[in-house]
Amino acid sequence: MLLQENANAITLRLGCQFDFFTPGPTPSVFLVRPHRDEPHRILRESWQSDPFVAFHDYRDVYGNICRRVTLPSGQSSVRYDVLVETSQEADPSDPGALEHRASELPDDVLLYTLASRYCLSDVLAAQARDLFGGVAPGWTRVQAICDWVHEQIRFSYGTSNVTTTAADVLANGTGVCRDFTHLAVTFCRALSIPARYVCGYIPDIDVPPPDAPMDFCAWFEAYLGGRWWTFDPRNNERRKGRVTIARGRDAADVAMVTTYGAAALQSMEVWADDLR
């Protein structure tokens, strides 16, 4: 058994299923597989589609692994299931991690200091400076941003849509995990702290299970002290078993499903279970 070989590891079962109705053949991209460039290890995975459809995989510009298919006319379903071995430790942290001057940032990190479709850091720059400009720079400031978003934004399903920006979230005071993440990322970038959007799976390990069904989750990573660190304004705690699917500038870069044509999503199921 793998868990006997590595006492610090846990095995998770992760996956999802989408059921669609499409009036005609619809090219689609699925982004649901655990990221390959991570410390977790994929033990077994499977894809199923009904009816069967041809596919091919590719890496996008952010290194995320995408699957291209063409959904057929009528009813169809796509199911992905994977066993992953990962550490049972909570997200790592370093309260002493420092911010970098822009001149010190690596070339490939500069992208994550800029405004993007949902993260309007230029629009919210004044609010970011008013709220957090006086906070000690570094980990303390990023955590202060997470604390503020966690406390001031109310979690509620159905309060945002595909056009909702961080500015809308701030004005409305409500949202789901992607909205919490967009707002925190926006505040970080407004203060020249590189921040990138992350989506993935989070099992309910050592936390009370939520009342709502399992769903994909969003959090972000901030670049401090020469590396990327995980922050989660929605849950606002270091979680165990977090498995990254994809990273990008914001949710527009890492949609779980992108369809090129009319496609009615009839149902979706997500699972993230600790097999212990």
ZADO-1210 file (C-alpha; in nm, 4 decimals, padded with zeros to 6 digits):
<atoms>
<atom x="00.0000" y="00.0000" z="00.0000" code="MET" pos="1"/>
<atom x="00.1272" y="00.3457" z="-00.0899" code="LEU" pos="2"/>
<atom x="00.0173" y="00.4894" z="00.2426" code="LEU" pos="3"/>
<atom x="00.2351" y="00.2359" z="00.4232" code="GLN" pos="4"/>
<atom x="00.5345" y="00.3426" z="00.2135" code="GLU" pos="5"/>
<atom x="00.4794" y="00.7098" z="00.2905" code="ASN" pos="6"/>
<atom x="00.3289" y="00.7729" z="00.6321" code="ALA" pos="7"/>
<atom x="00.2960" y="01.1439" z="00.5565" code="ASN" pos="8"/>
<atom x="00.0755" y="01.0870" z="00.2515" code="ALA" pos="9"/>
<atom x="-00.2972" y="01.0592" z="00.2011" code="ILE" pos="10"/>
<atom x="-00.4883" y="00.9232" z="-00.0945" code="THR" pos="11"/>
<atom x="-00.7732" y="01.1290" z="-00.2358" code="LEU" pos="12"/>
<atom x="-01.0413" y="01.0416" z="-00.4850" code="ARG" pos="13"/>
<atom x="-01.1207" y="01.3444" z="-00.6989" code="LEU" pos="14"/>
<atom x="-01.3345" y="01.4011" z="-01.0012" code="GLY" pos="15"/>
<atom x="-01.6396" y="01.5413" z="-01.1686" code="CYS" pos="16"/>
<atom x="-01.9201" y="01.4695" z="-01.4137" code="GLN" pos="17"/>
<atom x="-02.0942" y="01.7073" z="-01.6551" code="PHE" pos="18"/>
<atom x="-02.4216" y="01.6348" z="-01.8361" code="ASP" pos="19"/>
<atom x="-02.5047" y="01.8453" z="-02.1415" code="PHE" pos="20"/>
<atom x="-02.7649" y="01.8945" z="-02.4099" code="PHE" pos="21"/>
<atom x="-02.6334" y="02.0446" z="-02.7326" code="THR" pos="22"/>
<atom x="-02.8370" y="02.1213" z="-03.0480" code="PRO" pos="23"/>
<atom x="-02.5411" y="02.0369" z="-03.2708" code="GLY" pos="24"/>
<atom x="-02.1769" y="01.9258" z="-03.2570" code="PRO" pos="25"/>
<atom x="-02.0032" y="02.1609" z="-03.0110" code="THR" pos="26"/>
<atom x="-01.6239" y="02.1944" z="-02.9764" code="PRO" pos="27"/>
<atom x="-01.5343" y="02.2063" z="-02.6057" code="SER" pos="28"/>
<atom x="-01.2341" y="02.2251" z="-02.3740" code="VAL" pos="29"/>
<atom x="-01.2265" y="02.0586" z="-02.0296" code="PHE" pos="30"/>
<atom x="-00.9854" y="02.1700" z="-01.7586" code="LEU" pos="31"/>
<atom x="-01.0379" y="01.9352" z="-01.4630" code="VAL" pos="32"/>
<atom x="-00.7207" y="01.7238" z="-01.4261" code="ARG" pos="33"/>
<atom x="-00.4745" y="01.7830" z="-01.1392" code="PRO" pos="34"/>
<atom x="-00.1817" y="01.9938" z="-01.2491" code="HIS" pos="35"/>
<atom x="00.1192" y="01.7807" z="-01.3437" code="ARG" pos="36"/>
<atom x="00.3845" y="02.0187" z="-01.2057" code="ASP" pos="37"/>
<atom x="00.2864" y="01.9676" z="-00.8418" code="GLU" pos="38"/>
<atom x="00.4132" y="01.7523" z="-00.5511" code="PRO" pos="39"/>
<atom x="00.1022" y="01.5316" z="-00.5607" code="HIS" pos="40"/>
<atom x="00.1203" y="01.2021" z="-00.7513" code="ARG" pos="41"/>
<atom x="-00.1500" y="01.0632" z="-00.9787" code="ILE" pos="42"/>
<atom x="-00.2042" y="00.6946" z="-00.9057" code="LEU" pos="43"/>
<atom x="-00.4874" y="00.6190" z="-01.1462" code="ARG" pos="44"/>
<atom x="-00.7212" y="00.8253" z="-01.3628" code="GLU" pos="45"/>
<atom x="-01.0008" y="00.7621" z="-01.6081" code="SER" pos="46"/>
<atom x="-01.2125" y="00.9563" z="-01.8548" code="TRP" pos="47"/>
<atom x="-01.5534" y="00.8415" z="-01.9714" code="GLN" pos="48"/>
<atom x="-01.7857" y="01.0026" z="-02.2220" code="SER" pos="49"/>
<atom x="-02.1313" y="00.8919" z="-02.3279" code="ASP" pos="50"/>
<atom x="-02.1445" y="00.8667" z="-02.6204" code="PRO" pos="51"/>
<atom x="-01.7729" y="00.8196" z="-02.6820" code="PHE" pos="52"/>
<atom x="-01.5979" y="01.1187" z="-02.8397" code="VAL" pos="53"/>
<atom x="-01.2481" y="01.1549" z="-02.9780" code="ALA" pos="54"/>
<atom x="-01.0124" y="01.3842" z="-02.7887" code="PHE" pos="55"/>
<atom x="-00.6626" y="01.5217" z="-02.7609" code="HIS" pos="56"/>
<atom x="-00.4773" y="01.6931" z="-02.4769" code="ASP" pos="57"/>
<atom x="-00.2547" y="01.9991" z="-02.4785" code="TYR" pos="58"/>
<atom x="-00.0875" y="02.2445" z="-02.2385" code="ARG" pos="59"/>
<atom x="-00.2146" y="02.6007" z="-02.2491" code="ASP" pos="60"/>
<atom x="00.0076" y="02.9098" z="-02.2155" code="VAL" pos="61"/>
<atom x="00.0004" y="02.8767" z="-01.8338" code="TYR" pos="62"/>
<atom x="00.1055" y="02.5114" z="-01.8353" code="GLY" pos="63"/>
<atom x="-00.2415" y="02.3777" z="-01.7514" code="ASN" pos="64"/>
<atom x="-00.3468" y="02.0454" z="-01.9075" code="ILE" pos="65"/>
<atom x="-00.6591" y="02.0784" z="-02.1219" code="CYS" pos="66"/>
<atom x="-00.8657" y="01.8203" z="-02.3073" code="ARG" pos="67"/>
<atom x="-01.0348" y="01.9088" z="-02.6379" code="ARG" pos="68"/>
<atom x="-01.3477" y="01.7225" z="-02.7492" code="VAL" pos="69"/>
<atom x="-01.6484" y="01.7874" z="-02.9694" code="THR" pos="70"/>
<atom x="-01.9732" y="01.7184" z="-02.7867" code="LEU" pos="71"/>
<atom x="-02.2246" y="01.5447" z="-03.0169" code="PRO" pos="72"/>
<atom x="-02.5785" y="01.6593" z="-03.0845" code="SER" pos="73"/>
<atom x="-02.8295" y="01.5817" z="-02.8106" code="GLY" pos="74"/>
<atom x="-02.7577" y="01.4402" z="-02.4660" code="GLN" pos="75"/>
<atom x="-02.3999" y="01.3690" z="-02.3600" code="SER" pos="76"/>
<atom x="-02.1947" y="01.3316" z="-02.0440" code="SER" pos="77"/>
<atom x="-01.8258" y="01.3596" z="-01.9588" code="VAL" pos="78"/>
<atom x="-01.6863" y="01.2045" z="-01.6414" code="ARG" pos="79"/>
<atom x="-01.3367" y="01.2292" z="-01.4952" code="TYR" pos="80"/>
<atom x="-01.2145" y="01.0286" z="-01.1940" code="ASP" pos="81"/>
<atom x="-00.8663" y="01.0219" z="-01.0390" code="VAL" pos="82"/>
<atom x="-00.6790" y="00.8841" z="-00.7373" code="LEU" pos="83"/>
<atom x="-00.4113" y="01.1208" z="-00.6097" code="VAL" pos="84"/>
<atom x="-00.1483" y="01.0741" z="-00.3407" code="GLU" pos="85"/>
<atom x="-00.0513" y="01.3976" z="-00.1678" code="THR" pos="86"/>
<atom x="00.0849" y="01.5281" z="00.1620" code="SER" pos="87"/>
<atom x="-00.1424" y="01.5304" z="00.4637" code="GLN" pos="88"/>
<atom x="00.0213" y="01.8519" z="00.5859" code="GLU" pos="89"/>
<atom x="-00.1693" y="02.1796" z="00.5728" code="ALA" pos="90"/>
<atom x="-00.0753" y="02.4524" z="00.3252" code="ASP" pos="91"/>
<atom x="00.2778" y="02.5743" z="00.4024" code="PRO" pos="92"/>
<atom x="00.3235" y="02.9244" z="00.5421" code="SER" pos="93"/>
<atom x="00.5958" y="03.1748" z="00.6245" code="ASP" pos="94"/>
<atom x="00.4741" y="03.4815" z="00.8191" code="PRO" pos="95"/>
<atom x="00.8178" y="03.6370" z="00.7645" code="GLY" pos="96"/>
<atom x="00.8023" y="03.6230" z="00.3820" code="ALA" pos="97"/>
<atom x="00.8841" y="03.9625" z="00.2316" code="LEU" pos="98"/>
<atom x="00.7468" y="04.1590" z="-00.0613" code="GLU" pos="99"/>
<atom x="00.9720" y="04.2308" z="-00.3594" code="HIS" pos="100"/>
<atom x="01.0336" y="04.5595" z="-00.5346" code="ARG" pos="101"/>
<atom x="00.9124" y="04.5470" z="-00.8958" code="ALA" pos="102"/>
<atom x="01.2737" y="04.5644" z="-01.0143" code="SER" pos="103"/>
<atom x="01.3463" y="04.2395" z="-00.8270" code="GLU" pos="104"/>
<atom x="01.0609" y="04.0317" z="-00.9716" code="LEU" pos="105"/>
<atom x="01.1361" y="03.7519" z="-01.2202" code="PRO" pos="106"/>
<atom x="01.0233" y="03.8242" z="-01.5765" code="ASP" pos="107"/>
<atom x="00.7511" y="03.5582" z="-01.5736" code="ASP" pos="108"/>
<atom x="00.6021" y="03.6952" z="-01.2501" code="VAL" pos="109"/>
<atom x="00.5431" y="04.0509" z="-01.3776" code="LEU" pos="110"/>
<atom x="00.2295" y="03.9371" z="-01.5634" code="LEU" pos="111"/>
<atom x="00.0583" y="03.8779" z="-01.2297" code="TYR" pos="112"/>
<atom x="00.0971" y="04.2383" z="-01.1189" code="THR" pos="113"/>
<atom x="-00.1288" y="04.3634" z="-01.4009" code="LEU" pos="114"/>
<atom x="-00.5036" y="04.4197" z="-01.4192" code="ALA" pos="115"/>
<atom x="-00.7055" y="04.1473" z="-01.5948" code="SER" pos="116"/>
<atom x="-01.0641" y="04.0901" z="-01.7038" code="ARG" pos="117"/>
<atom x="-01.2059" y="04.0259" z="-01.3549" code="TYR" pos="118"/>
<atom x="-00.9266" y="04.1695" z="-01.1405" code="CYS" pos="119"/>
<atom x="-00.9509" y="04.5450" z="-01.1971" code="LEU" pos="120"/>
<atom x="-00.6527" y="04.6473" z="-00.9898" code="SER" pos="121"/>
<atom x="-00.6320" y="04.9837" z="-01.1639" code="ASP" pos="122"/>
<atom x="-00.9958" y="05.0610" z="-01.0784" code="VAL" pos="123"/>
<atom x="-00.9598" y="04.9582" z="-00.7112" code="LEU" pos="124"/>
<atom x="-00.6110" y="05.0992" z="-00.6534" code="ALA" pos="125"/>
<atom x="-00.7286" y="05.3825" z="-00.4297" code="ALA" pos="126"/>
<atom x="-00.9375" y="05.1487" z="-00.2127" code="GLN" pos="127"/>
<atom x="-00.6444" y="04.9077" z="-00.1808" code="ALA" pos="128"/>
<atom x="-00.4110" y="05.1863" z="-00.0658" code="ARG" pos="129"/>
<atom x="-00.6679" y="05.3217" z="00.1806" code="ASP" pos="130"/>
<atom x="-00.7352" y="04.9808" z="00.3331" code="LEU" pos="131"/>
<atom x="-00.3919" y="04.8184" z="00.3293" code="PHE" pos="132"/>
<atom x="-00.1322" y="05.0805" z="00.2428" code="GLY" pos="133"/>
<atom x="-00.0474" y="05.1236" z="00.6106" code="GLY" pos="134"/>
<atom x="-00.0153" y="04.7519" z="00.6846" code="VAL" pos="135"/>
<atom x="00.3350" y="04.6058" z="00.7167" code="ALA" pos="136"/>
<atom x="00.4424" y="04.4788" z="00.3727" code="PRO" pos="137"/>
<atom x="00.4891" y="04.1105" z="00.3022" code="GLY" pos="138"/>
<atom x="00.2976" y="03.8135" z="00.4402" code="TRP" pos="139"/>
<atom x="00.1252" y="04.0337" z="00.6997" code="THR" pos="140"/>
<atom x="-00.0284" y="04.2545" z="00.4305" code="ARG" pos="141"/>
<atom x="-00.1478" y="03.9664" z="00.2120" code="VAL" pos="142"/>
<atom x="-00.3038" y="03.7975" z="00.5159" code="GLN" pos="143"/>
<atom x="-00.4693" y="04.1282" z="00.6121" code="ALA" pos="144"/>
<atom x="-00.6243" y="04.1388" z="00.2641" code="ILE" pos="145"/>
<atom x="-00.7559" y="03.7830" z="00.3075" code="CYS" pos="146"/>
<atom x="-00.8920" y="03.8639" z="00.6543" code="ASP" pos="147"/>
<atom x="-01.0739" y="04.1723" z="00.5247" code="TRP" pos="148"/>
<atom x="-01.2272" y="03.9953" z="00.2238" code="VAL" pos="149"/>
<atom x="-01.3281" y="03.6974" z="00.4380" code="HIS" pos="150"/>
<atom x="-01.4991" y="03.9227" z="00.6936" code="GLU" pos="151"/>
<atom x="-01.6560" y="04.1817" z="00.4637" code="GLN" pos="152"/>
<atom x="-01.7847" y="03.9688" z="00.1738" code="ILE" pos="153"/>
<atom x="-02.0793" y="03.7386" z="00.2391" code="ARG" pos="154"/>
<atom x="-02.0698" y="03.3953" z="00.0734" code="PHE" pos="155"/>
<atom x="-02.3892" y="03.3269" z="-00.1203" code="SER" pos="156"/>
<atom x="-02.4617" y="03.1141" z="-00.4267" code="TYR" pos="157"/>
<atom x="-02.6345" y="03.2817" z="-00.7191" code="GLY" pos="158"/>
<atom x="-02.5117" y="03.6333" z="-00.6388" code="THR" pos="159"/>
<atom x="-02.2602" y="03.6582" z="-00.9249" code="SER" pos="160"/>
<atom x="-02.2296" y="03.5523" z="-01.2879" code="ASN" pos="161"/>
<atom x="-01.9754" y="03.5347" z="-01.5690" code="VAL" pos="162"/>
<atom x="-01.9601" y="03.9146" z="-01.5979" code="THR" pos="163"/>
<atom x="-01.9043" y="03.9893" z="-01.2251" code="THR" pos="164"/>
<atom x="-01.5741" y="04.1682" z="-01.1613" code="THR" pos="165"/>
<atom x="-01.3883" y="04.2346" z="-00.8381" code="ALA" pos="166"/>
<atom x="-01.5298" y="04.5877" z="-00.8420" code="ALA" pos="167"/>
<atom x="-01.8825" y="04.4406" z="-00.8532" code="ASP" pos="168"/>
<atom x="-01.8016" y="04.2086" z="-00.5626" code="VAL" pos="169"/>
<atom x="-01.6755" y="04.4987" z="-00.3543" code="LEU" pos="170"/>
<atom x="-01.9853" y="04.7044" z="-00.4338" code="ALA" pos="171"/>
<atom x="-02.2326" y="04.4198" z="-00.3714" code="ASN" pos="172"/>
<atom x="-02.0606" y="04.2641" z="-00.0704" code="GLY" pos="173"/>
<atom x="-02.1501" y="03.9092" z="-00.1785" code="THR" pos="174"/>
<atom x="-02.0104" y="03.6304" z="-00.3929" code="GLY" pos="175"/>
<atom x="-01.8761" y="03.2778" z="-00.4159" code="VAL" pos="176"/>
<atom x="-01.5182" y="03.1545" z="-00.3784" code="CYS" pos="177"/>
<atom x="-01.4103" y="03.2816" z="-00.7206" code="ARG" pos="178"/>
<atom x="-01.5374" y="03.6296" z="-00.6275" code="ASP" pos="179"/>
<atom x="-01.3541" y="03.6275" z="-00.2929" code="PHE" pos="180"/>
<atom x="-01.0410" y="03.5285" z="-00.4833" code="THR" pos="181"/>
<atom x="-01.0822" y="03.7921" z="-00.7543" code="HIS" pos="182"/>
<atom x="-01.1175" y="04.0682" z="-00.4967" code="LEU" pos="183"/>
<atom x="-00.8146" y="03.9575" z="-00.2930" code="ALA" pos="184"/>
<atom x="-00.6032" y="03.9189" z="-00.6086" code="VAL" pos="185"/>
<atom x="-00.7106" y="04.2659" z="-00.7199" code="THR" pos="186"/>
<atom x="-00.6083" y="04.4269" z="-00.3906" code="PHE" pos="187"/>
<atom x="-00.2703" y="04.2483" z="-00.4021" code="CYS" pos="188"/>
<atom x="-00.1948" y="04.3581" z="-00.7577" code="ARG" pos="189"/>
<atom x="-00.3038" y="04.7148" z="-00.6795" code="ALA" pos="190"/>
<atom x="-00.0217" y="04.7148" z="-00.4216" code="LEU" pos="191"/>
<atom x="00.2271" y="04.5599" z="-00.6713" code="SER" pos="192"/>
<atom x="00.2148" y="04.2186" z="-00.5011" code="ILE" pos="193"/>
<atom x="00.2100" y="03.9487" z="-00.7737" code="PRO" pos="194"/>
<atom x="-00.0996" y="03.7299" z="-00.7353" code="ALA" pos="195"/>
<atom x="-00.2376" y="03.4543" z="-00.9560" code="ARG" pos="196"/>
<atom x="-00.5768" y="03.2832" z="-00.9589" code="TYR" pos="197"/>
<atom x="-00.5907" y="02.9081" z="-00.8820" code="VAL" pos="198"/>
<atom x="-00.8721" y="02.6552" z="-00.9122" code="CYS" pos="199"/>
<atom x="-00.8806" y="02.2990" z="-00.7879" code="GLY" pos="200"/>
<atom x="-01.0208" y="02.0448" z="-00.5445" code="TYR" pos="201"/>
<atom x="-01.0339" y="02.0764" z="-00.1631" code="ILE" pos="202"/>
<atom x="-01.1533" y="01.7772" z="00.0441" code="PRO" pos="203"/>
<atom x="-01.3160" y="01.8454" z="00.3802" code="ASP" pos="204"/>
<atom x="-01.0275" y="01.7220" z="00.5980" code="ILE" pos="205"/>
<atom x="-01.0369" y="01.8299" z="00.9650" code="ASP" pos="206"/>
<atom x="-01.3111" y="02.0848" z="00.8938" code="VAL" pos="207"/>
<atom x="-01.6902" y="02.0576" z="00.9306" code="PRO" pos="208"/>
<atom x="-01.8405" y="01.9440" z="00.5989" code="PRO" pos="209"/>
<atom x="-02.0437" y="02.2178" z="00.4277" code="PRO" pos="210"/>
<atom x="-02.4189" y="02.1927" z="00.3814" code="ASP" pos="211"/>
<atom x="-02.3902" y="02.2469" z="00.0055" code="ALA" pos="212"/>
<atom x="-02.2744" y="01.9776" z="-00.2397" code="PRO" pos="213"/>
<atom x="-01.9024" y="01.9596" z="-00.3196" code="MET" pos="214"/>
<atom x="-01.7862" y="02.2028" z="-00.5875" code="ASP" pos="215"/>
<atom x="-01.4689" y="02.3178" z="-00.7573" code="PHE" pos="216"/>
<atom x="-01.2830" y="02.5713" z="-00.5426" code="CYS" pos="217"/>
<atom x="-01.0854" y="02.8890" z="-00.6082" code="ALA" pos="218"/>
<atom x="-00.7984" y="03.0431" z="-00.4134" code="TRP" pos="219"/>
<atom x="-00.4863" y="03.2385" z="-00.5068" code="PHE" pos="220"/>
<atom x="-00.1099" y="03.2402" z="-00.4773" code="GLU" pos="221"/>
<atom x="00.0985" y="03.5453" z="-00.3860" code="ALA" pos="222"/>
<atom x="00.4653" y="03.5820" z="-00.4743" code="TYR" pos="223"/>
<atom x="00.6610" y="03.6617" z="-00.1569" code="LEU" pos="224"/>
<atom x="01.0149" y="03.5828" z="-00.0494" code="GLY" pos="225"/>
<atom x="01.1122" y="03.4344" z="-00.3854" code="GLY" pos="226"/>
<atom x="00.8287" y="03.1825" z="-00.4214" code="ARG" pos="227"/>
<atom x="00.4526" y="03.1411" z="-00.4549" code="TRP" pos="228"/>
<atom x="00.2391" y="03.0896" z="-00.1415" code="TRP" pos="229"/>
<atom x="-00.1216" y="02.9724" z="-00.1116" code="THR" pos="230"/>
<atom x="-00.3871" y="03.2059" z="00.0325" code="PHE" pos="231"/>
<atom x="-00.7593" y="03.1344" z="00.0570" code="ASP" pos="232"/>
<atom x="-00.9851" y="03.4318" z="00.1389" code="PRO" pos="233"/>
<atom x="-01.3016" y="03.2213" z="00.1205" code="ARG" pos="234"/>
<atom x="-01.1987" y="02.9666" z="00.3881" code="ASN" pos="235"/>
<atom x="-00.9202" y="03.1815" z="00.5356" code="ASN" pos="236"/>
<atom x="-00.7350" y="02.8893" z="00.6911" code="GLU" pos="237"/>
<atom x="-00.4542" y="02.6546" z="00.5959" code="ARG" pos="238"/>
<atom x="-00.6261" y="02.3489" z="00.4493" code="ARG" pos="239"/>
<atom x="-00.5145" y="01.9877" z="00.3977" code="LYS" pos="240"/>
<atom x="-00.5363" y="01.7963" z="00.0715" code="GLY" pos="241"/>
<atom x="-00.5598" y="02.0985" z="-00.1585" code="ARG" pos="242"/>
<atom x="-00.5005" y="01.9826" z="-00.5201" code="VAL" pos="243"/>
<atom x="-00.4406" y="02.2381" z="-00.7942" code="THR" pos="244"/>
<atom x="-00.6008" y="02.2004" z="-01.1352" code="ILE" pos="245"/>
<atom x="-00.4975" y="02.5217" z="-01.3056" code="ALA" pos="246"/>
<atom x="-00.3537" y="02.8706" z="-01.2645" code="ARG" pos="247"/>
<atom x="-00.4056" y="03.1917" z="-01.4592" code="GLY" pos="248"/>
<atom x="-00.4652" y="03.5635" z="-01.4350" code="ARG" pos="249"/>
<atom x="-00.8266" y="03.5117" z="-01.3257" code="ASP" pos="250"/>
<atom x="-01.1210" y="03.2777" z="-01.3785" code="ALA" pos="251"/>
<atom x="-01.1381" y="03.3591" z="-01.7491" code="ALA" pos="252"/>
<atom x="-00.8116" y="03.1690" z="-01.7993" code="ASP" pos="253"/>
<atom x="-00.9087" y="02.8542" z="-01.6095" code="VAL" pos="254"/>
<atom x="-01.2741" y="02.7749" z="-01.6842" code="ALA" pos="255"/>
<atom x="-01.3530" y="02.4100" z="-01.6078" code="MET" pos="256"/>
<atom x="-01.5478" y="02.3840" z="-01.9357" code="VAL" pos="257"/>
<atom x="-01.5368" y="02.6126" z="-02.2376" code="THR" pos="258"/>
<atom x="-01.7877" y="02.5457" z="-02.5162" code="THR" pos="259"/>
<atom x="-01.7765" y="02.6974" z="-02.8637" code="TYR" pos="260"/>
<atom x="-02.1482" y="02.7019" z="-02.9353" code="GLY" pos="261"/>
<atom x="-02.4766" y="02.6516" z="-02.7538" code="ALA" pos="262"/>
<atom x="-02.4471" y="02.3913" z="-02.4768" code="ALA" pos="263"/>
<atom x="-02.6948" y="02.3576" z="-02.1926" code="ALA" pos="264"/>
<atom x="-02.5339" y="02.2244" z="-01.8747" code="LEU" pos="265"/>
<atom x="-02.8043" y="02.0047" z="-01.7224" code="GLN" pos="266"/>
<atom x="-02.6141" y="01.8833" z="-01.4162" code="SER" pos="267"/>
<atom x="-02.2695" y="01.8836" z="-01.2595" code="MET" pos="268"/>
<atom x="-02.1222" y="01.6726" z="-00.9806" code="GLU" pos="269"/>
<atom x="-01.7818" y="01.7182" z="-00.8104" code="VAL" pos="270"/>
<atom x="-01.6157" y="01.4913" z="-00.5539" code="TRP" pos="271"/>
<atom x="-01.3032" y="01.5292" z="-00.3373" code="ALA" pos="272"/>
<atom x="-01.2870" y="01.2483" z="-00.0817" code="ASP" pos="273"/>
<atom x="-01.0205" y="01.1395" z="00.1673" code="ASP" pos="274"/>
<atom x="-01.0014" y="00.7608" z="00.1268" code="LEU" pos="275"/>
<atom x="-00.8865" y="00.7051" z="00.4820" code="ARG" pos="276"/>
</atoms>
